[in-house]
């Protein structure tokens, strides 16, 4: 039997703690909590206690860490580390899972490196026997990165970052309403002493006029540039200006740039009514987002697997995220690259610092630069690009439209807004849209352009006439499965209608996340957070009454993404979906499972059901079945969440994702138009001139609509293969079902070392 133990030292970590404890117990390991971080490891005694299944219940929705965290001076010295080693040896613990930032993880690696020497000293001092030292001859370490700053190289997102962004965006949304009313300039200071990730993503997500980050100080003379930019925005009709500042922002000369410095500059030079807000520790608190809970749960599972597979030759590793893939990286390589960023910044190699931060950070910076710092050119390209929304509305659509419009204008194109989808295109509801028309759209839910489910097949004649009438050279189609099918129909119509021979791109935007060619759709994250927060409230309502099971119906059509991911984020006992077939025997197993659960200290249950998972096992049927079989042991309640899942303000992820997708689609279309320009006109009839832009594993990619045809189940409106189905067993194991965990796709150790260019004198 292996023994696992934890040291946790950051906020939003309870999902990772819960997953690691439960998967550890599931594999037959004995799991211990180390309370109060490294201090608890040094002090031992009651600070190191066995963890049980029930001890991690009802903690997913809690911020912070339930097992405490503390900065520890004792662990910095060898004597303290000897005490820690002695405590672990006495309990037979040889596997340590450390959750924290680069300081905590570096300390863990040093502890591991010294381990054999520490044991030898303990034997000499008579603190442990030779036999005990032999049993604990090797210490395995795995790290999970918990840091709201997202300042650890090697991972796209550290646990806690998304929750911090939620707190920041809530404040930004509240501030912009008052700023707009009073025509004010707002300067918002966010955390990030050495890393500008929070500031950068906040700037993208709220369409800020300027952002100050440590990795890329503004050019000399920035004061003039900033004031000119703010004045330009006001001249264009904007009623507010937003400036985001990372707390570690500085000038090229190494002088700190504070929010007060910027306020004085704007007030003195422009006379604008200016206010500053320093967010401080509000960013660290609050309920974890759905993304953070899923990330923590997935990382917790991967951490246990990494520990159980570790050998004395395996380097200490961190489990992290790249795209939607779990990856393992050598801990000290990540720490080294993180230090290299600081060194590059100190040497004034700012482009290198941005690169070393990783692809995700670099993409965010490039998107921000494109949208925020370039004025539309005086020379027009003579290209007309139309944008339309198709299908049901979702949060984040408007962010994609705004980014596409502004990117098009920057390229010199004339941008055309099509109202009410293909219907509007057929009826000539097309008009030019300018820079200021899309101001403030990133934070607005729904579809500002208007959207309909109408497909083009029946109105191709009218659509082709209006493409000719408005001289449309390219199409940006933003929407769900109807947008995908509509795009296919336009491509198929190219044989008959020459007007359809123009480049077009489909951007997936639907709460259902069911568009082939992309692992994620704009809008799904917002819907997921809505479901998760509702489930939190529903579960909390049972805390007093006890012995209650809730049946909750989610949207998604035939796609079980929302039900599965919300089940993982909210700690559901089961999630019924179309893709994972179930029968009456499965339902019986689930009921029996809940009957057993009611005998423990956790006397509540949560069952999610996707709306179209089974035509006969309806929500009412499942509710009645559970009510009857649980009679005398538990009672049932049901909730159909309905259209609240389509509304609300977009989450930071959906705003950022929509912004990047909108930008990238227009740049791609611009390049395609150059390729397709022949004999004085545009003619695009190749398969690769009509694509879906999607997130696949680790990058944004364009896939021809025609190629995706064979990968689609058109009857049920879902892709034939869906990545998230491999995550479903995690939800079942965390709910205490005795099933086999498929580890065939476990993450292998990768490498992160990036060469730094030497400093030239």
C-alpha positions, 0 to 999 in steps of 0.5 A: 500500500502506498502512502500519499500526503499533501502540502497545499499552499494556495487558494481555489485548491479544494477541487484538487485536494478532493480529487487527489484524496478520493483517487488515492483512496480508490487506488488503495493508497492511504492518504494523509492531509498535511495541515498548514503547509510546510509548517505542518510537515515540520511540526508533525503530530496532529498536523498530519492526519489521515484523510477519508472519503467524507472528509472532502465532501461539500468543499468544491464550492469553497474558496481558499484551502480547507487544510490551511496554508502557511509560510514556513521559515523552518523548512528553509533550513536543513534542520527543519527539513530533517524534522519533516523527513522524520515525521514522514518516515514515522508514518511511512509516507513516501509520496508527497503532493505539493500544491503551490507556487514556484517557491513551494515547488522548488522547496519540495524538489530540494527536499527530495534531492536531500532525502537520502542525506536527511535519512542518513543524518536521522539514523546517525542521530538515532531518530529513526532505525536503519529498517525505517530508513530502508522502507522509506529510501526514496521520496516521490514528489509531484506538484500542482501549480496553484497561483492566481498570477498564472506566473508558472511557465509550462502551463496554460493556466494555473489553478486559481487564475480563472476564479481570480479573473471572475472576481476582476471582471465582476468589478470591471462590469460594475465599474464600467456602468458608472464610468459610462454614466459619468463619462469617466476614465477608470484605472484598475490595478490588479495583482501580478507583481512579476507576471502580467497575465491577469492584467492582460486577459482582463484588458482583452476581456473588457476591451481596455484602452491600455494595459501595463504589464511587467513583461512589456514596459511601454515605449519611451514617450508612452505618456503622449501616446496614452493621452492621444489614444484616450482623446481619440476614443472620446472623439469617436464617441466613447463615453468611458476609458478603461486602463488596466495596470498590473501591480508590477508595471514599470517603465523601460528605465525600471521605474514603477508605474502606479495607478496614481501616476497614471491618474495624475497624468490623465487628469493634468494633461486631458482634464478627464474625470479619473478614478482609480480602483485597487482590487487587492485581495478580493481577487484571491477569494470567492467561490472557485469557477467551474473551469478551476474545479474541473482543472483541479479535479483533472490535475488531482487525478493526474497527480496520483497517477504520476506518483503511483507510476514514479520510480527513483529515476523519475524527476520530480514533476508538475502536472499542468494543462496545455490546451485541453491536454493534461501534461507532465513536466519536469518541475525544475525545468519549469522553475528554470524557465520561470526564473529566465522570464525574470532575468529576461525582463531585468536585461530588457529583453522584453520580446523574449520574456513574452515568448518564455511565458508560453504560447498562450501568453504570447497569443494574448499579447499579440491579440491585444496589440492588434486590437488596441494599438493600431488605428484603421488605415486611411487607405481602404482595401476595397474588401467587404466582409460580412458578419452574421450570427446563426442559431440560438444566442449565447454569451461571448458571441458579441465579443467575437463580433466586436473583435472581427469588426475591429480587426477588419477595419484595421486591415482596411476592409469595410465591415458589414453587419447582417441582422437575424442570420441567414434570414437577414442575409436573404432579406437584405438586412445588411449595413456597414458597422464601424469601430464605435458601434461595437464598443462595450460589446465584450461584456454583453450576453446574447446576440446584438446582431440578432440571430435565427435558426433558419438554414440557407438551403431554402433561400439560396437564390435570395442569399446569392442575390444579396451577396452580389448586391452588397458586393460581399467578398467574405463571410464570418459565420458565428453560431452553433450547429446551424452555423456549421450546417449552414456553412456546409450548405453554402459550400455545396451551393457553390456549384450552382451559385458563383456568388457563394465562391467566396472565403468563409469561416465558421466560429463555433458559438453555442452553449451545447459545445457540439460543433465538429472541428472544435473542442470548445465553443464560445458560450459553453463556459458561461453556461457551465458556470451558470449550471454549477453555481445553481447546483451549489445553491441546490445542494446547499438547500439540502444541508439543513433538511438532509436525506434529499436527492436533486434531479437537475435537467441541463441543456445541450440537445444530444450533446452531454458536455454540459451535464458531464462537466457540470457533474464534475464541477458540482460533485454530482453522483451521476450524469445521464447523457445520450453518448453514454448509453444507460438502461434500467439496471444502471438506474437501479445501481445509481439508486442503490448507490444513493441509498448506501450514501445516505448511511454515511455523513453525506446525506444528499445527492445530485443527479444531472440529466441532459435534456435529450439523453433518452426519449423514455427515461425522461426527467419526470420518469427518473424523478418518479423512479428515485422518489419511489425507490428512495421512499423512507430513506430520501426524498426527491426534488427536480429542477429544469434549468431551461433558458437561464443557461443561454443568458447572463454576462459572458465569463472571462474565458468566453470573452477572451476566447471570442476575442481571439477567435474573431481576430484570427478569423479575419486575419485568415480570411484576409490571407485567403482573399489574397490567394483567391484574387484572380483576373480582377475578381475573387473566386474561391471554390477549393475546400480549404476556402471554407473552414471551421476555426476551432480549438483542437487539443493545443491550438486554434486550427482551421479545418475545411467544412467539407472534411468535417462532413464525415466526422458528424452525426447529423441526426443527433447534431454532434461530432462522432468523437468527443474528447471530454467523454474520456473525463467521465470516469473521473466523475464516477470515481469521485462519486465513489463508483467502483469502475476502471479508470482508463489510463491509456491516455495518461500524460507522458513526461514532456520538456519545457526548456527554452533556450535563452539568448545570452546577454551581449555586452 
